[in-house]
Amino acid sequence: MVVLAKPPPALDQISLLRSPQPGDAASFFGVPAVDLSRPGAALAVVDACERFGFFKVVNHGVPTGVVDRLEAEAVRFFASPQAEKDACGPANPLGYGNKRIGRNGDMGWLEYLLLAVDAGGHASSVSKASPVPSSLLRDAVNQYVTAVRGVATSVLEAVAEGLVLAPRDALSGMVTDAASDQVFRINHYPACPLPQRLPDACGVTGFGEHTDPQLVSVLRSNGTAGLQVALHDDGRWVPVPPDRDAFFVIVGDSLQVLTNGRLKSVRHRVVTNSLKPRVSMIYFAGPAPGQRMAPLPQLLGHGEQSLYRDFTWGDYKKAAYRSRLGDNRLDPFRIQ
């Protein structure tokens, strides 16, 4: 992240980012799109995860009405009086947050609602410990998360198939386990008028660069641009065009460990839009707190050693909460 100027008082403590240049984006030939129902989908998923750590799922089967209902309820919540939103916070880490991301000084031009999800059987529901302002929003989240957990499960089954892992639920079973650790986040990035004298090709940080700690994340946003990813091969930042009809899948740190670095998590960030608000909804598929995180033996070649020391998801989650967004959270767990 490059800090180029000091923002005005309204944006105090929020960094300015140098946006990708036309030449940078030209080398990114489009986000891989995968239809999980088509022949060869498993290999396409693994290829996208290896090359980018990122792809989008099309023809996913999640009803449009489920998505639209949640987006409408989210917009309604973020448009409510500030006192009503504050009653659902402060995020610590669950609940409503405004500009402050986590506990360690990260800031962004956004407000959000972070919720824990209970996984039971084929349905998921917001944990009773998570503050939700209305039954309408809670019902919309429950319906949405149940559907999107199905997308995450199908993706992880495709990864297992593409990597020739047995059984088929070697990865997805970590998410369908009743003890799995699932989190759901709704982000609202208000339109952010650009500061005067802003250097050319700059933007205000909506959500700073980071990787996701979980196995995979499933993201959907409205039609406003802002998401950017760093390419694996040279680290350049490229913009991701929004697609209201698709779900974007992001490889997380845990999947990187389980595959011994074959599939790598991707650094991503959000830059605000000066004219239009952005709403995004992200489902984070994590394993049970006691799940051992180590490369799967089937994926280790002859004589290949693990790149990581053994730890549990609970250990890693605690370490992630103690870190800054931009930290490389896996470094302390690597075998030197």
C-alpha positions, 0 to 999 in steps of 0.5 A: 500500500502506498500512502500518497497524501494526507486525507482531509479531516473527514477522511482522517487516518484513512490511506490513499491508494495509487490505483492500477494504471491502464497498462497494469490492467491490460495484462489481466485478461479477465476473471476466470468464470467457472460453471460447476455443472459443466464437464471439466469444471474441477480442473478449471477451478484448480487452475484458477486457484493456482493461477489467481487464487480467485475466480467467479462461479456462474450458473450457481443456482442461487435464486435471484430473489434470495440475493435481492432480498438480502441486498435490499434489507442491507441497504435499509439497515445502513440507511437507518439512523446512526443511533440504531446502527450503533445499537448493534455495535461496536464490533468486537469483533462481531456486530456493527462497525464504522471505519474502524476495522478490527482492533489494531488500528486499520481504518477504511471508508466503510461501515459493516455488519459482521455476524457469526453463523451456526452450521446445523444440517443443511441450513445455516443461521445467524448465531444468537450471539450476533446482534441483528437489528431486525427479524427481516434482516436475520431471515434474509441473512439465514436464507442467503447464507444457507444458499451460498454455503452450498456454493462454497461446498460445491467449490471445495468438492471441485477442488478435491476432485481436481486435486484427486483427493479422496474422499470427495468431502475431504475439504468440504466436510470441514465446512459442513461439520456442525462445529465449523467456524463460519462468518458473514460480513455485509460491507457498505462503502458510501460514495466518497467525494475525492479530496481536493488536489488528490494526486492523479489515479488515486483512490481512498481506501475502502478496505485495506489489502489483506488475505482471508484466513479461512478456506474460501470466501464467497463474495457478491456485490452490487454493480459498483466497482472497487474490488481489486486483486494482486496478481500472483505472478508479479503482485500488480493490482488489477481491478475486478469488474463487478458481476451481479449475476456471479459469485466471486470465490477467494482462496484463503490462507487455510486452503493454502496450508492444506495444499502446501502452497499449491493453491495460494491465497490472494491479496485483495482490497477495495477502493471507494467510488466517488459517485456511487455506494458499494454493498458487498456480502461475503461468506467466510467458510472456516473449519472447526476451531479444533481442526488440525491445519497441515498439508494433506498427506495425499498432496505431498509428493515423494520426499516433499516436506510440509512448509508449515508447522502444525496448528489448529484453526483456532490458533490461526484465528487468534493470531489473525485477530492480533495482526494488522490487515496487511500482515502476512499472517502465515509467516509465523507458521512457516517452517524456516 
